[in-house]
Amino acid sequence: MKKIAFVSFGILLMTANVFAKKVEGFYVTVKKDTVKTQFDIPWVITGEPDFEKIQWEIEYYDIKGDKQVLNPEWTSEVDFSFKDKSYRMVIVRNSLLLTGSKNNKTTVMYLKVLVDGPYLRLFQFYVVSTNPGNSSSVYNSSTVGSSTTNDKYIFLKKDGKQMRPKLFTFNKEVAAYLIEAPELAKKVETKVLNVKDVEQIAKEYNSILAMPVAKPIEQMKNIVDTAAEAK
């Protein structure tokens, strides 16, 4: 009896873990048109959108009130708000051949924006880790499988090069990726900045590359002028 009750409780938790809400928002087409609509957004019991699901597929309601799947091929961005909190997701090419719960082999995905810079963009990518559960005849008990959503990060440079660093090799991988900003790369490599500073890393990279670089002729002129003033 205890075994049945435990399993039933676990199943109840799993089914209650995700629910959908009609949410006001808009999407931007590839032609830069903004279309207001209502999205059907799945939410988890913690009160956050189920990003793992919607990064692969987003549903909306058309003018007839029918639910449709938003076509990612003619969409560039999705924005929605709930309880005074705004969310922004943009279309990114699935160059890393990532997969998820939908397993639809899509060539693009909607990724949550963390840092949107001119030289480097940072996105959050969600992965579901599943525990299948187990049973024991010795103690006449069982555990129900569960799913945990883990957030990862994806970097995207202006030239289109993507990178998803692994947790245990984060510093080494990111330092090599940020080769255009050697001082920043050194801070990452020596662990002055770590994975917890990922947003700061992206912001610093954009700031560094946005700095004006003096041309060789201008640099030489400054040297000559400085030497003349010293006489």
GUFI-972920 format. One record per residue (C-alpha): x, y, z. Coordinates in steps of 0.5 Angstrom, whole numbers, plus 500, padded with zeros to 3 digits. Layout:
# residues N
XYZ;...
This chain:
# residues 231
500500500;506505502;509503495;503505491;502511495;509513494;509512486;502516486;505522490;511522485;507522479;502527481;509532482;511530475;504532472;504538476;511540474;509543468;503548466;501553460;499560461;496565456;501570456;501577452;507579448;510580441;514577435;519580430;519577423;525577419;523583415;523587422;515587423;513587430;506582431;503583437;500576440;498571445;503566447;501559450;507558454;509552459;511554466;514550471;512549478;517554481;514560477;519560471;517559464;519552461;525555457;528548455;521546452;520553448;527554446;525548441;518550440;513556441;506556440;501562439;494564438;492566431;486571430;481566430;484564437;487557434;493555437;499555432;506553432;510559431;515558424;522560426;524560419;520567419;521569426;527573429;525574436;520573441;518577447;513576453;512578460;508575466;508578473;512584471;518580469;520581461;523575457;527576451;528570446;532570439;533565433;540562433;542557428;543551431;551550429;553546435;547541433;544541440;538537441;533537447;526534449;522536442;528532438;525535432;532536429;531543428;536548424;535554429;533555436;530560441;535562446;534566452;538573451;543574457;548579454;546582447;552586445;555588438;561583438;559578443;552575445;551571451;545566451;542561456;541554454;537549458;538541458;534536462;537531466;533525467;533520473;529514471;528512478;528505481;525500485;527495491;524488493;528488499;525494502;518494498;519501495;520505489;522512487;519515481;523518475;525526475;527531471;532537473;533543468;540545468;542552465;548552460;551558456;552559449;557565446;556567439;561572436;559577431;562573425;557567427;562563431;559559437;561556443;558552449;563551454;563545459;563546466;569543468;574546462;570553462;576557463;581554458;575554453;573561454;580564454;581561448;575563445;576570447;583571443;581578441;581580448;588578451;588581457;581579459;582572456;588572461;583573467;579568465;585563464;588564471;581564474;580571476;573571472;570564473;563561470;559565475;562571472;560569465;555575464;561580466;566576461;561578455;560585457;567586458;569583451;564588448;567594452;574592450;572591442;568597442;574601444;577605438;584603436;589608433;591607426;599606425;600613422;596617428;600613433;607615429;604622429;603622437;610619438;613625434;609630437;611628444;618628442;617635440;614637446;620634450;625638447;
